[in-house]
Amino acid sequence: MASIVSPRTLKRGLQIFGLVSVLGVVAVLWRTGAWQSTLGAFAQVRPGWLVVAMVLASSDWLGGGIRIWLLTRHVWPGTPFWGMVTAGGLTAWAAYLTPAQAGGGPTMILTMKRYGVPLPEAMTSTLMSFFTTVIFFAVAGPLAIVLGAGRSLEAHGIQFLSISLYDVFKTSAATFGLVGVVMILALGFPKVTTSLFHRAVNWLERHHGERMAKRVDGLRAGIDRMHECVVAYFRTPSGWLQMFAGVLTSGLAHANRLLAGYVALRALGIQAHFVDVLIVQTTISFLLYFMPTPGGAGAAEALSAALMSVYVRNELLPAYTIIWRFTVSYATVIFGSFVFYKLLHGRLDEVEETAVAGPQIA
């Protein structure tokens, strides 16, 4: 975990993200040949919708923070609200700077620890945050299909790798549903999961001897506390209520990724069917979730331009892509870099050392 969220790794991720993102935008400009018209598009952009885009961009922080705060206070009542807002924003920031969003979870845990949440509670809340995200998409996808959304996408004949976009959406939704079922099984039987963790700790103790012996007791205590936290979610009415709130606020936490496309269209004066654009944006989010480049840089620009070309004329595609990408990730990357390197730089390293030494039960 330390290597994933070390300042050096995140700095390199920021450099790669910036470089590949610029190359992605240049590729869109080169493909469309819309160099001059892009400047004209920004000159005519609607400022009111740009304000909406800025508000949406803050959902990584406020939406993500509210969800983490609601989930964590169930197992740690003293959870600070604004500390969790920082955790929510830095989680998204680190996810954008690491391949397949691998840095998001560790950064959430370490930032929560920095703001006083004990490690077992932070790890459990991070797991529940991911769980509620999966459930949100697993429910939202099939619900959209049942309600008939996306039929006009079939009429448009949008193709991705020779497959209909609507088929891609249905496959992605089914995948999230499968992941949700697996997580329910894992979290719904905490004794089995805890037993597996204890076996892993015992294996480490046997194979690493004295070097690991000092940490084993802390690890075992932390695992037992995580078991208690999971039980607190699944075996109490208030726990189910908190998870339900987590699922609802997952929509708020992902608002920028789901609504940025529609807002970018309106900023350029383009009218489009809201639900169909939402379906396309959800599909893009699905496809970018496990991209190997930091924040899906490069792939995001190309994928968005390709799938949204049915709504956006070639001469407006570069401007659309820049507004959309700023709302989805550029704003969080810029502000998150300031927060991390000016306010938290060096402190997360201290938390890493504490985490590696073994969880301490407060």
N, C-alpha and C positions, 0 to 999 in steps of 0.2 A: 504494500500500500504506500509506503514512504516514497518509493521510486516513482510511482505514478503521479503523485502530487508534489514532488519536490519543486522548489522554485526554478531550478535549472530545466527540468522537464517541461514545466508549464511555459517558461520563457521560450523554449524551442517550439512548443506547440503554437504559441502566439505568433512567432515568426512564420511558421509554415502556414498557419491559418491565413495570415495577412497576405502572404505571397501568392498562395494558390487561389485565394478569393479574387485578388486583382487579376490574375491570369484568367480566371473564369469569366469575369466581367468583360475583359478584353476579347476573349473568345466569342462571347455573345455579340459584342460590337463588330468584330470581324465577320462573323457569320451573317449578320443582318445588314452590315454596311451602313448602319444608322449613326454615324459619328456626328454629323451636323444636326440631325433631327433630335438626337438625345438632348443636346443643349437646349433646343427649342421646347422640348417636352418639359424640362425642368423649369423653364421660364414661365410656362403656363400651368404649372401644377397648382392644385387647390390647397391653400395653406390650412384650411380647417381640417382636412383629412390628414394632413401631415401631423397636426396636433393629436388627432386620434391615434396615428401610428406611434407617436411618442408615448402616449398613455398605454397602448398595447405592449410596447417594448418593456414597460415596467412590470409586466405580469410575471416575468422570471423572478423578480424580487418580491413584490407584494403578494402575488398569487401563490408562488412557491413557499414564501415565508408563512403565510396564513395556514397553508396545508401542513407544513412541518410543525408549526406551533400547536395546532389542534391535535395532531397525532401524538406529539411528544408529551404534552401536559397531562395526558391520561396516565402515563407511567412516571412522570417527573413534574409534579405540580408547580415547581418554581421556575419553569421554563420561561426565559425572557422573550417577549414578543419581537422586539427589534433585533435581538440577536439571531432569531430564526429568520427574519427578513434578510439579514446579511447572509445567513447560511443558504437560504433559497437562491439568492442571486449568485453567490460564489459557486454553488453547485452547478447551476446552468453554465456559468462562465468556464469552469473547469471541464465540463462535459463538451463544450464547444472547442476546447483546446486539446482534446485527447481523442485518439482514434476510437470509434465505436462508443463514444461517450464514457469511456472507462474511468475517467477521473472524477465523474460527478459524485458517485457514492462515497468514495474515500474523502473527498473534500467536504461533503456534507457532515460526515462523522467528525472530522477533525475540527471543523468550524463550530459545530455544536459543543464539542469538548472544550473549545476555547471559551465559550460562553457559559460554561458551568454545568453542562449536562453530562452526567457520568457515561463512560464509554458503553456499558451494556445497554443502557437506555437509548443512547444515540444510535447504536448499531441496529437495535430493534426498530426504532422509529424510521431509520433509513430504509430498512427492509419493508416496513409497512407503507412507506411513501411509494416505493417502486410497485408494491402490490396493488395499491389503489390506482396507480397510473395504468397498470395492465388491465385491471377490472374496468376502469373508465373506458378505455378503447375497446375492450372486449364486448362491452354492453353497447357503446355508441355505434360501433360498426354494424352489427346485425340489426339494431334498431333503425338505422338509416335505410338499410336494405328493405326491411319490413314496411317502412313508410313510403317506399317507392322512390326514394331520392336517387338521383344519378341516372334516371332513364334517358334524359337528354344527352348524357355523355355517350351512351350507345348510339344515339341519333347522330352525334357529331362524328362518331367513328374514330375517336382518339385512340391511337395505338402506342404501346410501349413495348419495344422488343418484339413486335409482331403480335402482341397480345392486347386485347381490349383493356382500356384503363379500368373499366368497371369490373372486369374479371380480376385485375390486379388488386383492386380495392377489396373485393370479396375474399380473395386469398389472404391478404394482409390481415383483415379482420378475423378470419378463422385462425390465423397463426397466433394472434394476441389472445384469442379465446382459449386455445390449447395451452399457452403459457400460463394463463389465468387458472386453468384447471390444475396444472402441475403445482402451482404455488399454493392453491387452496389445499391440496393433498399434503404438501410439505408443512404448511403452517397449521393445518387442521389436526395434525397428529404430532404435537410438539414433543411428546416423550420419545418418539422414534427419532425425530430430528436431533434432539438433545443427546440421545444415546450415540448417534453417529459422530457428533462433535466430540464427545468424551472419548470415543475410540480413537479419533484422530489425535487428540491431545496425548493419550496414553502411548500411541505409536511414536509421537515426537519425543516423549520422555524416554522411551526405551532406546531410541536410535541416536539421541543427542546427549544423553547422560547429564552430567553436572551442569553443562551450559544451559540446558533447558529446565533443569529442576527448579531453579529459582522463579521461573515464570509460570510453571505448571499450576501451582495453587491459585494464582491470580486468574489464569485462563479458565480453570474449572469453576471458580466462583463466578466469573463473568458469564460463562455458559449457563450456569444455574439461574443467574439473575435474568438473562435473556429468556430462558424458559418461563420464568414467572411473568415477565412482561408480555410474552406471546399469549399465555393463558389469560392474562388480564384483558387482552383484546377479544379473544374468542370465547371466553367462558362467562362474560358479564354483559348485561344489557347496555351499560354505558360504553363498553368496548366496541360493541357492534355499532352503536350510535356514532362513535368517533370514526370508525372505518367508513361508515356511510358519508359522514362529513368529509372525510379524506377523498372519497370518490367524487363527490360533488365539486370540491375545491380543486380537483385535478383539472377540471375544465377551465377554471380560472388560472391555474398555473401554466396551462398550455394555450392560453387564449391567443398569444402572439403568433404561435405556429399555425393555429387553426383559422384565424381571422385576418392575418396579414395580407393574404392574397386579395381578398375582397377590398380591404382598405386601400391597398396600392392601386387597384383598378379604379376605385372612385377618386383617388387623388389625381389620376390622369384623365378623369372625366369619362371613364368607360363604364357603361351599364352592363351588368351580368346577373344571372340567376344566383342568388345568395347560396342556396343549398347545394347547387351543383359545384360552385366554386369551393365551398366548404369540403365537399367530398374529395375534390382534387387536392386541396391542401392537406387533408387527412392522409391521403395516399402518399403524398410527398413526404410527410412526417414519418409514415411507416417505413418507406424505402430508405430514408436517410438515417434511421435509428441506429443501424449497425454499419454505417459506411466507414471504411478504414482510414479516411483522411480526417484531420481535426475538424469537428463541426460539419463534416460532409463537404468541406471546402472544395470548390471545383465541381463536384458532382451536383451540389445544390443549385448552383447557377445554371448549369447545363440542363438538369432535370426540370427545374422550374420553367425555364424558357421553352423547353420542348413541350411540356404538358399544358402550359398556359397560352401557347401560341394560337389556340382556337379562339381565345378571347381578346388577345392583344396583337395588334398589327406589328409587323416586323420593325417598323421605324420607332415603335414605342417599347419594344421588348427590353432593350438595355436599361431604360429609365425605370420600367416596371421592376426589373430584376434588382436594381440597386435599392429602390424604396422597400421592396419586399424583404430583401436580405438584411437591410438596416433594422427593420422592425423585428425580424425573427432572431437575429444574432449580433449584428454589428454593434448595436447600442449596448447590449449586455457585455460584449467583449471589451469595449472601450471603457465603460464605467467600472466593470469588474476588475480590469487591470489596474485602474487607479486605486480601488479599494484594497486589493491584495498587496500591491507593491508599496503603497503609501501608509496604509493603516495596519495591515496584518503581516507584512513581510517579516519573517524571522520568528513570529509567534507560533505559526502553524508547525514550524520545525520543532519547537519545544513540545507541542502537543504530540507530534509523531513519536518523539522519544518516549513520552509517557505511555502512548498506546502500545509501542513495541515492548515496553517493559512488562506489560500485562495490565489488564483492567483492574481498577481499584473500586470497590463498592463504597459509594458515599453514604 
